[in-house]
Structures are given as structure tokens and as C-alpha cells.
């Protein structure tokens, strides 16, 4: 921002005479730069606020999680018709976001028994945030979209595999908002609306 103002000053010095139109142009440009700077600072502050309530991928050398919890992870059956639970024990840190992250990573790793994975192998959990109002933001890598097999029912089961696994295991989470590479997306594969946060769907479970 400072460098932009310096360039403007140098430009002004090169001109011995300035018309009213030129002055108005520079005033508009300065105002636009000031607004852009204010918006950037506001977004940075918002990220810092939410980052205190979330976790990202574990860095190398991080201390192993201390708590073991028994959960139900929802995968699809071999006919790709509904979700069914696989009981699992997951290790996680002490807060809600760390617990949620452990569940999502377990889903990404896939089932251990006869069920079928709902998230493409190689998908990464980039970040996860749990807000005080019960909304959980799950930021996944673009592989979940790029490698998704498609189809309305398959997409539905992928979305609710994540949503149900989080909401039905963690009482603090009421709705889930899925992001891809940090950005909102209209759908995952063209069918299920992801522009709003999603509540659990018990009708998909057998």
C-alpha cells in the first residue's frame, strides 16, 4: 500500500500542471486503495478469530493426540444406496475442532471392514473450524471434487457421510459447511447444494 502511494507522489511531481479531472482521478484511485486495504485487514482479522477455534493438518513433530473416543463413521454400503455406521476408536486433541478433524481424517482413510469409502483417496483435510453457534467449516482439498465419481446419489452420500459423522458424534456441532481449497462451492459434483450449511440426514442411514 505504501509503495502505491509513493508511485502516485512521484507521478504528481512529474506533472507541473494538473487539471481538475486528473486530480479527481488520483483522488478516486487513492480512495480505492484505502478501501482495499481496509477490506484486507478485516479479512485477516476474521481469519485470526476463527483460527483460534480450528485446526489444520498436523505439522511434523506435533505431540500425539491424548484422548481416545469411540465414534460411528458413516460409509456407504456396497450397492451405494445408503449410509451405514462403522464403529471406530479415534485419537484426538482436547478441543472440539481437534475431535472433528480426527473424524474427517478417519473418513478420508476409508472403512476398515466391508463398507465402501465415500471420499476419494488422497483427499486432504486443509482446515476445520467450529464456531460458537455450532456451525463447523470443513475445508477439503480439490481432490474430493476432481476425483469424485459423480452421480446424484453418490454425491449425496459423500456429503452426508461427512455431515452425519460430525453431527452425530459431536454434540457441539449442529450444521456443517463444506469448503474446497478454502472457497465456497455451489455443489460438489453438480447436484447437492453446498452454498448453505447442512444439517444431519437420518433418512440416509440404514
Secondary structure by P-SEA (a helix, b strand, c coil): caaaaaaaaaaaaacccccaaaaaaaaaaaaaaaaaaaaaaaaaaaaaaaaaacccccccccccccbbbbbbbbbbcccccbbbbbbbbbbbcccaaaaaaaaaaaaaacccccccccccccccccccccccccbbbbbbcccccccccccaaaaaaaaaaaaaaaaaccccccbbbbbccccccccccccccccccccccccccc
